[in-house]
Amino acid sequence: MSASHSIPVIAYGPLSSYLEAQLQARFTVHQVPVDADPASLPEEVREARALIPFGAVGASAAIMDALPKLEIIGLFSVGYDKVDIEHARAKGIRVSNTPDVLTDDVADLAVGLLYATVRNIAANDRMVRSGAWARGERPQLSGSVTGRRIGILGLGRIGRAIARRLEPVAGEIAYHSRRAVMDAPYRYVPDAMTLARECDAVIVATSGGPEARGLVDAAMLDALGPQGVLVNISRGSVIDEDALVAALTERRIGGAGLDVFVNEPHVPEALFAMDHVVLQPHQGSATENTRKAMADLVLANLDAWVAGEPLVTPVI
């Protein structure tokens, strides 16, 4: 259905150009910078009834309180750890997200980061481009992905998609989640520390949020060991970033492939010179097809809200 163009909404954070154009066609859209002071929003912006944030921006209690007519937060992401869910619930604000449509692309990137890290792909690319190979420098021999014991931390939609992609090459796939997944054909490990100790690589695919903050800590990195590889396509906050930088600097783990960071887009500069680290600028869902599908799901939720119908993918 077509929403009333008179309904004011807020675009909050880096949305896709397609989503922004579709919002403009349906609503009266106010662009609010992510660093704006919620208490200083103009009166016309405070009239907004919907907030459409990028997942890494989310919605704080302060932005909700600054919008007295807010009815819905339509996230342009699957993750909602940056949304104060309890505050939204208390204020009767509905929240939707975009699950499922990004699963395959995020899983593809996770596997790509594993291969890139283990096989030194980024470091070897830099060697060729710099002319070092032509000058006689020889690349170091890499490890192998085939035959590795691979641990998945969080066997949700994305974790299972990662595991399926690695089944043909892994020596074993094990996983840790808050509880065992009844139909999963992989070995369940009851705690994250044991998962790290018993695997050669750990891929972090758990959801974010306060309960997962710092789950991958210094002790878990030491359990992974000097030959172990860590891949994170979840949330930067799941890893103790200072502990990770220290472990990589001291070669207490073998390498890391990272798509997410604690203070995005700011990345610890110590990582930049490390050839055993592969860095990505939060690109898990960043394909044309997936970002359009995510945008369409945001719009479907907003259309359902306007029509007074149940949300398509409600969080609350």
Phi and psi in degrees as GROMACS dihedral restraints (atoms count N, CA, C in turn):
[ dihedral_restraints ]
;  ai    aj    ak    al  type     phi  dphi    fc
    3     4     5     6     1   -97.8    20    10
    4     5     6     7     1   123.1    20    10
    6     7     8     9     1   -75.5    20    10
    7     8     9    10     1   156.1    20    10
    9    10    11    12     1   -65.7    20    10
   10    11    12    13     1   129.9    20    10
   12    13    14    15     1   -68.9    20    10
   13    14    15    16     1   -13.1    20    10
   15    16    17    18     1   -84.0    20    10
   16    17    18    19     1    -9.7    20    10
   18    19    20    21     1   -73.6    20    10
   19    20    21    22     1   123.0    20    10
   21    22    23    24     1   -82.3    20    10
   22    23    24    25     1   133.5    20    10
   24    25    26    27     1  -134.7    20    10
   25    26    27    28     1   163.3    20    10
   27    28    29    30     1  -117.1    20    10
   28    29    30    31     1   128.4    20    10
   30    31    32    33     1   -92.3    20    10
   31    32    33    34     1   122.6    20    10
   33    34    35    36     1  -130.8    20    10
   34    35    36    37     1    96.7    20    10
   36    37    38    39     1   106.8    20    10
   37    38    39    40     1  -176.4    20    10
   39    40    41    42     1   -77.7    20    10
   40    41    42    43     1    89.5    20    10
   42    43    44    45     1   -89.7    20    10
   43    44    45    46     1   162.8    20    10
   45    46    47    48     1   -73.2    20    10
   46    47    48    49     1   154.5    20    10
   48    49    50    51     1   -62.9    20    10
   49    50    51    52     1   -34.7    20    10
   51    52    53    54     1   -63.7    20    10
   52    53    54    55     1   -47.2    20    10
   54    55    56    57     1   -63.4    20    10
   55    56    57    58     1   -42.6    20    10
   57    58    59    60     1   -61.2    20    10
   58    59    60    61     1   -41.2    20    10
   60    61    62    63     1   -64.8    20    10
   61    62    63    64     1   -41.1    20    10
   63    64    65    66     1   -68.0    20    10
   64    65    66    67     1   -36.9    20    10
   66    67    68    69     1   -64.1    20    10
   67    68    69    70     1   -42.1    20    10
   69    70    71    72     1   -61.2    20    10
   70    71    72    73     1   -33.9    20    10
   72    73    74    75     1   -73.7    20    10
   73    74    75    76     1   -21.8    20    10
   75    76    77    78     1  -104.9    20    10
   76    77    78    79     1   -31.7    20    10
   78    79    80    81     1  -134.4    20    10
   79    80    81    82     1   172.5    20    10
   81    82    83    84     1   -89.5    20    10
   82    83    84    85     1   112.1    20    10
   84    85    86    87     1  -103.9    20    10
   85    86    87    88     1   130.6    20    10
   87    88    89    90     1  -110.3    20    10
   88    89    90    91     1   127.6    20    10
   90    91    92    93     1   -88.6    20    10
   91    92    93    94     1   124.4    20    10
   93    94    95    96     1  -120.5    20    10
   94    95    96    97     1   120.4    20    10
   96    97    98    99     1   -61.3    20    10
   97    98    99   100     1   147.4    20    10
   99   100   101   102     1   -67.7    20    10
  100   101   102   103     1   -21.1    20    10
  102   103   104   105     1   -96.2    20    10
  103   104   105   106     1     9.6    20    10
  105   106   107   108     1   -67.8    20    10
  106   107   108   109     1   145.4    20    10
  108   109   110   111     1   -77.2    20    10
  109   110   111   112     1   114.6    20    10
  111   112   113   114     1   -55.0    20    10
  112   113   114   115     1   -33.1    20    10
  114   115   116   117     1   -72.1    20    10
  115   116   117   118     1   -13.0    20    10
  117   118   119   120     1  -109.9    20    10
  118   119   120   121     1    16.0    20    10
  120   121   122   123     1   -66.7    20    10
  121   122   123   124     1   141.2    20    10
  123   124   125   126     1   -60.0    20    10
  124   125   126   127     1   156.2    20    10
  126   127   128   129     1   -59.3    20    10
  127   128   129   130     1   -40.0    20    10
  129   130   131   132     1   -67.1    20    10
  130   131   132   133     1   -29.9    20    10
  132   133   134   135     1   -73.1    20    10
  133   134   135   136     1   -35.3    20    10
  135   136   137   138     1   -66.2    20    10
  136   137   138   139     1   -12.6    20    10
  138   139   140   141     1   -80.9    20    10
  139   140   141   142     1    -6.0    20    10
  141   142   143   144     1   -58.5    20    10
  142   143   144   145     1   138.9    20    10
  144   145   146   147     1  -103.8    20    10
  145   146   147   148     1   -12.7    20    10
  147   148   149   150     1  -138.0    20    10
  148   149   150   151     1   144.4    20    10
  150   151   152   153     1  -121.7    20    10
  151   152   153   154     1   125.9    20    10
  153   154   155   156     1  -117.6    20    10
  154   155   156   157     1    94.8    20    10
  156   157   158   159     1  -102.8    20    10
  157   158   159   160     1   152.7    20    10
  159   160   161   162     1   -70.7    20    10
  160   161   162   163     1   148.5    20    10
  162   163   164   165     1   -59.2    20    10
  163   164   165   166     1   -38.5    20    10
  165   166   167   168     1   -70.7    20    10
  166   167   168   169     1   -13.9    20    10
  168   169   170   171     1   -93.7    20    10
  169   170   171   172     1   -48.4    20    10
  171   172   173   174     1    67.8    20    10
  172   173   174   175     1  -151.5    20    10
  174   175   176   177     1  -150.9    20    10
  175   176   177   178     1   114.5    20    10
  177   178   179   180     1   -83.6    20    10
  178   179   180   181     1   168.0    20    10
  180   181   182   183     1   -60.3    20    10
  181   182   183   184     1   -34.5    20    10
  183   184   185   186     1   -65.4    20    10
  184   185   186   187     1   -42.6    20    10
  186   187   188   189     1   -69.6    20    10
  187   188   189   190     1   -35.8    20    10
  189   190   191   192     1   -64.2    20    10
  190   191   192   193     1   -43.5    20    10
  192   193   194   195     1   -66.7    20    10
  193   194   195   196     1   -25.7    20    10
  195   196   197   198     1   -78.8    20    10
  196   197   198   199     1    -8.9    20    10
  198   199   200   201     1  -120.8    20    10
  199   200   201   202     1    84.3    20    10
  201   202   203   204     1   -65.1    20    10
  202   203   204   205     1   -19.5    20    10
  204   205   206   207     1  -102.2    20    10
  205   206   207   208     1     9.0    20    10
  207   208   209   210     1   -63.6    20    10
  208   209   210   211     1   130.1    20    10
  210   211   212   213     1  -116.2    20    10
  211   212   213   214     1   -28.1    20    10
  213   214   215   216     1  -147.6    20    10
  214   215   216   217     1   142.9    20    10
  216   217   218   219     1  -113.3    20    10
  217   218   219   220     1   109.9    20    10
  219   220   221   222     1  -100.4    20    10
  220   221   222   223     1    92.2    20    10
  222   223   224   225     1   -69.2    20    10
  223   224   225   226     1   136.8    20    10
  225   226   227   228     1   -95.6    20    10
  226   227   228   229     1    60.8    20    10
  228   229   230   231     1  -177.5    20    10
  229   230   231   232     1   164.9    20    10
  231   232   233   234     1   -86.0    20    10
  232   233   234   235     1   -35.2    20    10
  234   235   236   237     1   -74.4    20    10
  235   236   237   238     1   137.9    20    10
  237   238   239   240     1  -127.4    20    10
  238   239   240   241     1    22.5    20    10
  240   241   242   243     1   -68.5    20    10
  241   242   243   244     1   -18.8    20    10
  243   244   245   246     1   -88.9    20    10
  244   245   246   247     1     3.2    20    10
  246   247   248   249     1  -101.5    20    10
  247   248   249   250     1   132.1    20    10
  249   250   251   252     1   -77.1    20    10
  250   251   252   253     1    86.5    20    10
  252   253   254   255     1   -62.6    20    10
  253   254   255   256     1   -41.9    20    10
  255   256   257   258     1   -65.8    20    10
  256   257   258   259     1   -35.9    20    10
  258   259   260   261     1   -67.4    20    10
  259   260   261   262     1   -41.7    20    10
  261   262   263   264     1   -62.3    20    10
  262   263   264   265     1   -43.1    20    10
  264   265   266   267     1   -61.0    20    10
  265   266   267   268     1   -44.3    20    10
  267   268   269   270     1   -63.6    20    10
  268   269   270   271     1   -30.6    20    10
  270   271   272   273     1   -93.0    20    10
  271   272   273   274     1     0.7    20    10
  273   274   275   276     1    72.6    20    10
  274   275   276   277     1    25.7    20    10
  276   277   278   279     1   -92.3    20    10
  277   278   279   280     1   127.8    20    10
  279   280   281   282     1   -81.4    20    10
  280   281   282   283     1   151.2    20    10
  282   283   284   285     1  -133.5    20    10
  283   284   285   286     1   132.8    20    10
  285   286   287   288     1  -127.0    20    10
  286   287   288   289     1   159.2    20    10
  288   289   290   291     1  -138.3    20    10
  289   290   291   292     1  -168.9    20    10
  291   292   293   294     1  -127.5    20    10
  292   293   294   295     1    68.0    20    10
  294   295   296   297     1   -75.2    20    10
  295   296   297   298     1   168.2    20    10
  297   298   299   300     1    73.7    20    10
  298   299   300   301     1   -48.5    20    10
  300   301   302   303     1   -67.7    20    10
  301   302   303   304     1   -18.6    20    10
  303   304   305   306     1  -105.1    20    10
  304   305   306   307     1     0.7    20    10
  306   307   308   309     1   -56.4    20    10
  307   308   309   310     1   -50.0    20    10
  309   310   311   312     1   -64.9    20    10
  310   311   312   313     1   -43.2    20    10
  312   313   314   315     1   -68.3    20    10
  313   314   315   316     1   -38.0    20    10
  315   316   317   318     1   -66.6    20    10
  316   317   318   319     1   -41.1    20    10
  318   319   320   321     1   -63.6    20    10
  319   320   321   322     1   -41.0    20    10
  321   322   323   324     1   -58.6    20    10
  322   323   324   325     1   -43.9    20    10
  324   325   326   327     1   -66.6    20    10
  325   326   327   328     1   -39.1    20    10
  327   328   329   330     1   -57.8    20    10
  328   329   330   331     1   -46.8    20    10
  330   331   332   333     1   -66.0    20    10
  331   332   333   334     1   -39.7    20    10
  333   334   335   336     1   -60.8    20    10
  334   335   336   337     1   -41.5    20    10
  336   337   338   339     1   -65.8    20    10
  337   338   339   340     1   -37.3    20    10
  339   340   341   342     1   -60.7    20    10
  340   341   342   343     1   -50.1    20    10
  342   343   344   345     1   -63.9    20    10
  343   344   345   346     1   -43.2    20    10
  345   346   347   348     1   -61.9    20    10
  346   347   348   349     1   -37.9    20    10
  348   349   350   351     1   -74.7    20    10
  349   350   351   352     1   -49.0    20    10
  351   352   353   354     1   -66.1    20    10
  352   353   354   355     1   -39.1    20    10
  354   355   356   357     1   -93.9    20    10
  355   356   357   358     1    10.1    20    10
  357   358   359   360     1    58.5    20    10
  358   359   360   361     1    33.8    20    10
  360   361   362   363     1   -64.6    20    10
  361   362   363   364     1   -45.7    20    10
  363   364   365   366     1   -67.8    20    10
  364   365   366   367     1   -42.4    20    10
  366   367   368   369     1   -63.7    20    10
  367   368   369   370     1   -41.4    20    10
  369   370   371   372     1   -68.9    20    10
  370   371   372   373     1   -34.4    20    10
  372   373   374   375     1   -61.2    20    10
  373   374   375   376     1   -44.0    20    10
  375   376   377   378     1   -63.6    20    10
  376   377   378   379     1   -36.6    20    10
  378   379   380   381     1   -62.7    20    10
  379   380   381   382     1   -43.0    20    10
  381   382   383   384     1   -67.3    20    10
  382   383   384   385     1   -48.0    20    10
  384   385   386   387     1   -62.9    20    10
  385   386   387   388     1   -33.6    20    10
  387   388   389   390     1   -77.3    20    10
  388   389   390   391     1   -11.7    20    10
  390   391   392   393     1    86.9    20    10
  391   392   393   394     1     0.0    20    10
  393   394   395   396     1   -63.3    20    10
  394   395   396   397     1   -38.2    20    10
  396   397   398   399     1   -63.4    20    10
  397   398   399   400     1   -45.2    20    10
  399   400   401   402     1   -63.4    20    10
  400   401   402   403     1   -27.3    20    10
  402   403   404   405     1   -83.8    20    10
  403   404   405   406     1     1.9    20    10
  405   406   407   408     1   104.9    20    10
  406   407   408   409     1    -1.4    20    10
  408   409   410   411     1   -70.0    20    10
  409   410   411   412     1   137.8    20    10
  411   412   413   414     1  -106.7    20    10
  412   413   414   415     1   132.7    20    10
  414   415   416   417     1   -69.5    20    10
  415   416   417   418     1   150.8    20    10
  417   418   419   420     1   -72.0    20    10
  418   419   420   421     1   148.4    20    10
  420   421   422   423     1   -67.4    20    10
  421   422   423   424     1   142.8    20    10
  423   424   425   426     1  -100.7    20    10
  424   425   426   427     1   175.3    20    10
  426   427   428   429     1   -83.0    20    10
  427   428   429   430     1  -176.4    20    10
  429   430   431   432     1  -119.7    20    10
  430   431   432   433     1   144.0    20    10
  432   433   434   435     1   -82.9    20    10
  433   434   435   436     1   -42.2    20    10
  435   436   437   438     1   -58.5    20    10
  436   437   438   439     1   128.8    20    10
  438   439   440   441     1    90.6    20    10
  439   440   441   442     1    -6.6    20    10
  441   442   443   444     1   -71.0    20    10
  442   443   444   445     1   148.6    20    10
  444   445   446   447     1   -86.1    20    10
  445   446   447   448     1   115.0    20    10
  447   448   449   450     1  -112.1    20    10
  448   449   450   451     1   128.0    20    10
  450   451   452   453     1  -105.5    20    10
  451   452   453   454     1   136.3    20    10
  453   454   455   456     1  -109.6    20    10
  454   455   456   457     1   118.8    20    10
  456   457   458   459     1   -94.2    20    10
  457   458   459   460     1    96.8    20    10
  459   460   461   462     1   105.1    20    10
  460   461   462   463     1    97.5    20    10
  462   463   464   465     1  -101.6    20    10
  463   464   465   466     1    59.4    20    10
  465   466   467   468     1   -88.7    20    10
  466   467   468   469     1  -154.4    20    10
  468   469   470   471     1   -55.5    20    10
  469   470   471   472     1   -50.0    20    10
  471   472   473   474     1   -71.3    20    10
  472   473   474   475     1   -42.0    20    10
  474   475   476   477     1   -58.0    20    10
  475   476   477   478     1   -41.8    20    10
  477   478   479   480     1   -68.8    20    10
  478   479   480   481     1   -36.9    20    10
  480   481   482   483     1   -65.0    20    10
  481   482   483   484     1   -37.6    20    10
  483   484   485   486     1   -64.2    20    10
  484   485   486   487     1   -47.7    20    10
  486   487   488   489     1   -59.6    20    10
  487   488   489   490     1   -42.5    20    10
  489   490   491   492     1   -60.8    20    10
  490   491   492   493     1   -38.5    20    10
  492   493   494   495     1   -67.7    20    10
  493   494   495   496     1   -28.8    20    10
  495   496   497   498     1   -95.0    20    10
  496   497   498   499     1    -8.2    20    10
  498   499   500   501     1   -52.0    20    10
  499   500   501   502     1   -42.1    20    10
  501   502   503   504     1   -68.7    20    10
  502   503   504   505     1   -19.1    20    10
  504   505   506   507     1  -117.1    20    10
  505   506   507   508     1   -21.1    20    10
  507   508   509   510     1   -71.9    20    10
  508   509   510   511     1   142.9    20    10
  510   511   512   513     1   -68.2    20    10
  511   512   513   514     1   -38.4    20    10
  513   514   515   516     1  -157.4    20    10
  514   515   516   517     1   148.7    20    10
  516   517   518   519     1  -118.7    20    10
  517   518   519   520     1   124.6    20    10
  519   520   521   522     1  -123.3    20    10
  520   521   522   523     1   165.6    20    10
  522   523   524   525     1  -151.0    20    10
  523   524   525   526     1   156.2    20    10
  525   526   527   528     1  -129.0    20    10
  526   527   528   529     1   128.8    20    10
  528   529   530   531     1  -134.8    20    10
  529   530   531   532     1   174.8    20    10
  531   532   533   534     1   -58.8    20    10
  532   533   534   535     1   -26.9    20    10
  534   535   536   537     1  -150.1    20    10
  535   536   537   538     1   159.7    20    10
  537   538   539   540     1   -65.8    20    10
  538   539   540   541     1   141.1    20    10
  540   541   542   543     1   -90.9    20    10
  541   542   543   544     1   116.1    20    10
  543   544   545   546     1   -59.6    20    10
  544   545   546   547     1   -38.3    20    10
  546   547   548   549     1   -99.5    20    10
  547   548   549   550     1    11.6    20    10
  549   550   551   552     1   -77.5    20    10
  550   551   552   553     1   132.3    20    10
  552   553   554   555     1   -87.1    20    10
  553   554   555   556     1    20.4    20    10
  555   556   557   558     1  -114.9    20    10
  556   557   558   559     1   160.0    20    10
  558   559   560   561     1   -74.6    20    10
  559   560   561   562     1   127.7    20    10
  561   562   563   564     1   -86.9    20    10
  562   563   564   565     1   132.4    20    10
  564   565   566   567     1  -113.7    20    10
  565   566   567   568     1   129.6    20    10
  567   568   569   570     1   -74.4    20    10
  568   569   570   571     1   -12.6    20    10
  570   571   572   573     1  -148.7    20    10
  571   572   573   574     1   155.4    20    10
  573   574   575   576     1   -65.8    20    10
  574   575   576   577     1   -34.3    20    10
  576   577   578   579     1   -62.7    20    10
  577   578   579   580     1   -44.8    20    10
  579   580   581   582     1   -65.7    20    10
  580   581   582   583     1   -38.3    20    10
  582   583   584   585     1   -56.6    20    10
  583   584   585   586     1   -47.5    20    10
  585   586   587   588     1   -64.0    20    10
  586   587   588   589     1   -41.0    20    10
  588   589   590   591     1   -66.7    20    10
  589   590   591   592     1   -32.9    20    10
  591   592   593   594     1   -97.8    20    10
  592   593   594   595     1     1.9    20    10
  594   595   596   597     1  -122.3    20    10
  595   596   597   598     1   157.5    20    10
  597   598   599   600     1   -92.5    20    10
  598   599   600   601     1   -17.6    20    10
  600   601   602   603     1  -149.2    20    10
  601   602   603   604     1   141.8    20    10
  603   604   605   606     1  -124.7    20    10
  604   605   606   607     1   128.0    20    10
  606   607   608   609     1  -108.7    20    10
  607   608   609   610     1   121.5    20    10
  609   610   611   612     1   -87.6    20    10
  610   611   612   613     1   113.0    20    10
  612   613   614   615     1  -130.4    20    10
  613   614   615   616     1    15.7    20    10
  615   616   617   618     1   -74.6    20    10
  616   617   618   619     1   159.5    20    10
  618   619   620   621     1   -71.1    20    10
  619   620   621   622     1   158.0    20    10
  621   622   623   624     1   -84.4    20    10
  622   623   624   625     1  -155.7    20    10
  624   625   626   627     1   108.6    20    10
  625   626   627   628     1   167.5    20    10
  627   628   629   630     1   -57.7    20    10
  628   629   630   631     1   -36.3    20    10
  630   631   632   633     1   -69.7    20    10
  631   632   633   634     1   -20.9    20    10
  633   634   635   636     1  -101.4    20    10
  634   635   636   637     1    -2.3    20    10
  636   637   638   639     1   -62.2    20    10
  637   638   639   640     1   126.7    20    10
  639   640   641   642     1    67.7    20    10
  640   641   642   643     1    19.8    20    10
  642   643   644   645     1   -58.3    20    10
  643   644   645   646     1   -41.9    20    10
  645   646   647   648     1   -89.4    20    10
  646   647   648   649     1    99.1    20    10
  648   649   650   651     1  -110.5    20    10
  649   650   651   652     1  -173.7    20    10
  651   652   653   654     1   -59.7    20    10
  652   653   654   655     1   -40.6    20    10
  654   655   656   657     1   -64.6    20    10
  655   656   657   658     1   -40.4    20    10
  657   658   659   660     1   -67.8    20    10
  658   659   660   661     1   -37.4    20    10
  660   661   662   663     1   -64.8    20    10
  661   662   663   664     1   -40.4    20    10
  663   664   665   666     1   -64.7    20    10
  664   665   666   667     1   -34.9    20    10
  666   667   668   669     1   -66.2    20    10
  667   668   669   670     1   -34.2    20    10
  669   670   671   672     1   -64.8    20    10
  670   671   672   673     1   -41.8    20    10
  672   673   674   675     1    89.9    20    10
  673   674   675   676     1   170.5    20    10
  675   676   677   678     1   -68.1    20    10
  676   677   678   679     1   -13.3    20    10
  678   679   680   681     1  -102.7    20    10
  679   680   681   682     1    -5.2    20    10
  681   682   683   684     1   -81.2    20    10
  682   683   684   685     1   152.7    20    10
  684   685   686   687     1  -123.2    20    10
  685   686   687   688     1   137.4    20    10
  687   688   689   690     1  -114.6    20    10
  688   689   690   691     1   132.9    20    10
  690   691   692   693     1  -122.8    20    10
  691   692   693   694     1   133.6    20    10
  693   694   695   696     1  -129.0    20    10
  694   695   696   697     1   116.0    20    10
  696   697   698   699     1  -122.0    20    10
  697   698   699   700     1    17.1    20    10
  699   700   701   702     1   -92.4    20    10
  700   701   702   703     1   -97.3    20    10
  702   703   704   705     1  -138.4    20    10
  703   704   705   706     1   143.6    20    10
  705   706   707   708     1   -58.9    20    10
  706   707   708   709     1   -33.3    20    10
  708   709   710   711     1   -67.6    20    10
  709   710   711   712     1   -17.0    20    10
  711   712   713   714     1   -67.5    20    10
  712   713   714   715     1   -23.9    20    10
  714   715   716   717     1  -107.4    20    10
  715   716   717   718     1   137.9    20    10
  717   718   719   720     1   -70.8    20    10
  718   719   720   721     1    98.3    20    10
  720   721   722   723     1   -63.7    20    10
  721   722   723   724     1   -38.3    20    10
  723   724   725   726     1   -62.7    20    10
  724   725   726   727     1   -41.6    20    10
  726   727   728   729     1   -65.2    20    10
  727   728   729   730     1   -36.9    20    10
  729   730   731   732     1   -66.2    20    10
  730   731   732   733     1   -45.7    20    10
  732   733   734   735     1   -59.6    20    10
  733   734   735   736     1   -42.9    20    10
  735   736   737   738     1   -63.8    20    10
  736   737   738   739     1   -43.6    20    10
  738   739   740   741     1   -64.4    20    10
  739   740   741   742     1   -38.2    20    10
  741   742   743   744     1   -71.3    20    10
  742   743   744   745     1   -41.6    20    10
  744   745   746   747     1   -60.9    20    10
  745   746   747   748     1   -41.5    20    10
  747   748   749   750     1   -90.0    20    10
  748   749   750   751     1     4.0    20    10
  750   751   752   753     1    58.1    20    10
  751   752   753   754     1    33.6    20    10
  753   754   755   756     1   -81.1    20    10
  754   755   756   757     1   -13.7    20    10
  756   757   758   759     1  -128.0    20    10
  757   758   759   760     1   160.2    20    10
  759   760   761   762     1   -77.9    20    10
  760   761   762   763     1   -27.6    20    10
  762   763   764   765     1   173.0    20    10
  763   764   765   766     1   173.8    20    10
  765   766   767   768     1  -150.2    20    10
  766   767   768   769     1   142.4    20    10
  768   769   770   771     1  -117.3    20    10
  769   770   771   772     1   115.6    20    10
  771   772   773   774     1  -124.8    20    10
  772   773   774   775     1   125.5    20    10
  774   775   776   777     1  -107.2    20    10
  775   776   777   778     1   -13.3    20    10
  777   778   779   780     1  -136.1    20    10
  778   779   780   781     1   152.6    20    10
  780   781   782   783     1  -143.9    20    10
  781   782   783   784     1   163.7    20    10
  783   784   785   786     1   -67.4    20    10
  784   785   786   787     1   -45.8    20    10
  786   787   788   789     1  -117.0    20    10
  787   788   789   790     1    53.6    20    10
  789   790   791   792     1   -56.4    20    10
  790   791   792   793     1   140.6    20    10
  792   793   794   795     1   -88.2    20    10
  793   794   795   796     1    15.4    20    10
  795   796   797   798     1   -86.2    20    10
  796   797   798   799     1   126.5    20    10
  798   799   800   801     1  -117.9    20    10
  799   800   801   802     1   139.8    20    10
  801   802   803   804     1   -53.7    20    10
  802   803   804   805     1   121.5    20    10
  804   805   806   807     1   -64.2    20    10
  805   806   807   808     1   -22.8    20    10
  807   808   809   810     1   -60.4    20    10
  808   809   810   811     1   -24.0    20    10
  810   811   812   813     1   -75.4    20    10
  811   812   813   814     1   -22.3    20    10
  813   814   815   816     1   -62.5    20    10
  814   815   816   817     1   -35.0    20    10
  816   817   818   819     1   -92.3    20    10
  817   818   819   820     1     2.9    20    10
  819   820   821   822     1   -88.9    20    10
  820   821   822   823     1   117.1    20    10
  822   823   824   825     1   -74.8    20    10
  823   824   825   826     1   -14.1    20    10
  825   826   827   828     1   -95.8    20    10
  826   827   828   829     1    17.9    20    10
  828   829   830   831     1  -127.2    20    10
  829   830   831   832     1   134.7    20    10
  831   832   833   834     1  -114.5    20    10
  832   833   834   835     1   126.9    20    10
  834   835   836   837     1  -115.6    20    10
  835   836   837   838     1   140.1    20    10
  837   838   839   840     1  -131.9    20    10
  838   839   840   841     1   147.4    20    10
  840   841   842   843     1   -88.3    20    10
  841   842   843   844     1    62.5    20    10
  843   844   845   846     1    50.5    20    10
  844   845   846   847     1    68.1    20    10
  846   847   848   849     1  -111.4    20    10
  847   848   849   850     1    11.8    20    10
  849   850   851   852     1   -51.2    20    10
  850   851   852   853     1   -47.4    20    10
  852   853   854   855     1  -102.0    20    10
  853   854   855   856     1    10.6    20    10
  855   856   857   858     1   -86.4    20    10
  856   857   858   859     1    62.6    20    10
  858   859   860   861     1  -118.6    20    10
  859   860   861   862     1   157.1    20    10
  861   862   863   864     1   -59.7    20    10
  862   863   864   865     1   -45.9    20    10
  864   865   866   867     1   -64.7    20    10
  865   866   867   868     1   -44.3    20    10
  867   868   869   870     1   -70.4    20    10
  868   869   870   871     1   -42.8    20    10
  870   871   872   873     1   -64.3    20    10
  871   872   873   874     1   -32.8    20    10
  873   874   875   876     1   -68.7    20    10
  874   875   876   877     1   -41.9    20    10
  876   877   878   879     1   -64.0    20    10
  877   878   879   880     1   -38.9    20    10
  879   880   881   882     1   -62.4    20    10
  880   881   882   883     1   -45.1    20    10
  882   883   884   885     1   -61.8    20    10
  883   884   885   886     1   -42.8    20    10
  885   886   887   888     1   -62.6    20    10
  886   887   888   889     1   -33.8    20    10
  888   889   890   891     1   -72.9    20    10
  889   890   891   892     1   -37.6    20    10
  891   892   893   894     1   -57.5    20    10
  892   893   894   895     1   -47.2    20    10
  894   895   896   897     1   -65.9    20    10
  895   896   897   898     1   -38.1    20    10
  897   898   899   900     1   -63.2    20    10
  898   899   900   901     1   -40.0    20    10
  900   901   902   903     1   -65.3    20    10
  901   902   903   904     1   -41.6    20    10
  903   904   905   906     1   -66.1    20    10
  904   905   906   907     1   -40.2    20    10
  906   907   908   909     1   -64.1    20    10
  907   908   909   910     1   -39.7    20    10
  909   910   911   912     1   -64.1    20    10
  910   911   912   913     1   -40.4    20    10
  912   913   914   915     1   -61.7    20    10
  913   914   915   916     1   -46.2    20    10
  915   916   917   918     1   -61.6    20    10
  916   917   918   919     1   -37.4    20    10
  918   919   920   921     1   -80.6    20    10
  919   920   921   922     1    -4.1    20    10
  921   922   923   924     1    73.2    20    10
  922   923   924   925     1    23.9    20    10
  924   925   926   927     1  -103.1    20    10
  925   926   927   928     1   164.6    20    10
  927   928   929   930     1   -60.5    20    10
  928   929   930   931     1   143.8    20    10
  930   931   932   933     1   -65.6    20    10
  931   932   933   934     1   150.8    20    10
  933   934   935   936     1   -71.9    20    10
  934   935   936   937     1   -44.6    20    10
  936   937   938   939     1  -133.5    20    10
  937   938   939   940     1    75.6    20    10
  939   940   941   942     1   -76.6    20    10
  940   941   942   943     1   142.3    20    10
  942   943   944   945     1   -90.7    20    10
  943   944   945   946     1   -48.5    20    10
